[in-house]
Amino acid sequence: MARHLTRIVPLVLGLGLMACSSQEPVAPASPLPEIDNAFEADSRWSASVGDGVGQFYSQLRPVVDGDRLFAASRDGVLAAFDRSSGERLWQARLDKLAINEQQRSPRISGGLTAAYGNLYFGSENGIVYAVSQSDGEILWTREVPGEVLAAPAVDEGKVVVHTSAGNLVALDASGGEPQWTLRNEQPSLTLRSMSTPVTAGGAVLYGRADGRLGIVLLASGQPVRDTRIASPRGATELERMVDVSSRPVILGEILYAIAYNGQLTAHQLISGQELWKRQYQGSRDLSSDGRALYISDSRSHLFAVDARSGMELWSNTELENRQLTAPAVFGEYLVVGDAEGYLYWLDRQSGALRSLQRLDSEGLYVAPVVAGDTLYVQTRGGDLVAIGQP
């Protein structure tokens, strides 16, 4: 039942709580803000990767490793680029690989992770891939129980994926052999997204659909602790959804997490002691500059919160219900995209909107990637755009 319902939720939540097509949306998007752009962002190069993700909820973001940028499309195109010039170094087609003697779309969905000279990622087909960064050669594949909707964590020779069935699975990074599996109960209704696991100090940290943040030993998968981030409340299953589907953030000795229909919390990483909690809720990843946390919440309101005290520094509600991506910190600005393909630049200190530009009418779904003095954006239509600092 849970597997079926996860397919329904994005239609209700991810599209701005749309009613049937003949009616007005329950929560209409705010009009495009009318501003005089303070600057025009410099596009350094652009390229394309297959057909992108279309209208699917694939969390595919490019990844940078050294001088190269790697990107993939849902239908199995994988490409490497020189990140400075945009020159395409190689391209591979994963849809040419037969799995279980069936030729089918790879349905790549978990974002790319670069490690050990390879790329690791997963798919809605429940397949984890290891691909060589040098030429796109597939090194190994492994089936896991459940769809892989988030990027893997790779550390200490292990690839750890978080599947839609609530499983945390560790594979050997060199050969793909299973190392351990941790199973978690899933609520009957969950978001169509999973928390990207992170590693720290020999442990794996990951958000769960039951409103908890789990910590397990990387070596064995043995649970260490789980921390309550949100508790189910309300009369309906929609109201009681408390998925922690954003990537945990670690700043020094403090761990931060946010839950859908929940709250933003800060805990001591080692002891688990709660330091503070505030009533923010969302499913997009948090971002930080080391001093503040930046939030794109369930209503597409943007907030800056002091990481030490939890005090709100500023808020911006001009983009309400425009289905914003997670924010990215880029120099003096906070950068977010929306479902209509606009990219917004906000002053990081005040939250004031400084500039906007349209990149792709098919829309933006994942946060931009920052590497050095360049911002990389991957659109739903498969376009890659490299943008320099204003």
Residue, then its C-alpha position, 0 to 999 in steps of 0.5 A: m500500500a505504501r508503495h502505491l501511495t508514494r506515487i500519488v503524493p507528488l501529484v497532490l503536493g509537488l504540483g502546488l496542491m492542484a485540484c482537478s484540471s477544470q478547477e483553479p489550483v487550491a494554492p495558486a502560485s504567486p505572480l512572477p515578481e516585477i523587479d529591476n534586475a541589479f545584474e545579468a548573470d553571466s552564462r559561461w557555457s551550456a550543454s545538454v544531457g539527454d531528455g533530462v527528467g521531464q515531469f518526473y520527480s528524479q533528483l538528478r543533479p550534476v556533480v563536480d570532481g576536480d576539473r570535470l562535471f558529470a551529469a545524467s538524464r532519467d533515460g540513461v544518458l551519462a556525460a562528462f564535461d570540462r567544467s571550465s569550458g563545457e567541452r564534452l569529454w565523453q557520453a555513455r548510454l546506460d539504456k543499452l545495458a540489459i538487466n534481467e534480460q529485459q531492455r528498459s529505461p534505466r529511470i535514473s533518479g538518485g543523484l550522482t556521487a563521485a568517489y574513488g575515480n567512479l560515479y555511483f548512483g541509483s534508479e527507480n528500477g532498484i539498480v545501483y550503478a558504479v561507472s568509471q569517471s574516465d570513460g563512462e564504462i559500467l563497472w558493476t550494477r546491483e539490485v537493491p530492495g526498493e527504488v533509489l531516489a537519492a544520491p548514495a553516500v560513499d565512504e570507507g569503501k562502501v556505497v550506502v543507498h536509502t531506498s523507497a522501501g525504507n531500507l538502508v543498504a551498504l554495498d562494496a564500492s569496488g565490486g558491488e557486493p552487499q555488506w549489510t541491510l537495515r530495514n525500517e517500517q514505512p508509514s502508509l503515506t510518504l513523500r515521493s523523495m528520500s533523504t540523502p544519507v551522509t557519513a561522519g565519524g564512522a557513522v551514517l546519518y539519514g532521515r526517515a519517513d516516520g519523522r526520525l533521524g537515524i544514525v547507524l555504524l558504517a562498518s556494520g549497519q548497527p543502529v546507534r541512535d534515532t532522534r525524533i524530528a517531528s511527531p505525526r499530528g492531524a486527522t488525515e494521513l496527509e496531515r500526519m506525514v512527517d517525512v525527514s526527506s532533506r539531507p542532514v546538515i552537520l556544522g562542527e558538532i551540531l546536527y540539523a534536520i527539517a521535517y515535512n509537517g514538522q520542524l527544524t531542529a538542532h542537536q548535539l551530534i555526539s550526545g543527541q541532546e536537543l539544542w533548539k527547535r523552530q516551527y519551519q517545515g519542508s522537504r527540500d535540502l537545507s543549505s548553509d554558509g557556516r553561520a546561517l541555515y537557509i530554508s525553502d519551505s513547503r510553501s516556497h517561503l525562504f528563510a535564513v536562520d541563525a545556526r547557533s541560536g535558531m533565531e530567524l534572520w530574515s524571510n521572503t514570501e514573494l515566491e509563494n507556491r512557485q515550487l522552489t528548489a532547495p537553495a544554494v549559497f553562491g558568493e553574496y547570494l542565495v540562488v533558487g529555481d522554480a517550476e517555471g524555469y526561473l532562477y532567482w538571486l537573493d541577497r544572502q544578508s537581507g533576503a531581498l530579491r536582486s535578479l531573476q532569469r529564465l533558463d528553461s520553460e520546462g522548469l527547475y526541480v533540483a538545487p543548483v550546484v556550486a563549485g568555486d566561482t561557478l554555479y551549475v544548473q540542470t533543468r528538467g529538460g536536460d540543459l546544463v548551464a554554467i553561470g559565473q559570479p555576478 
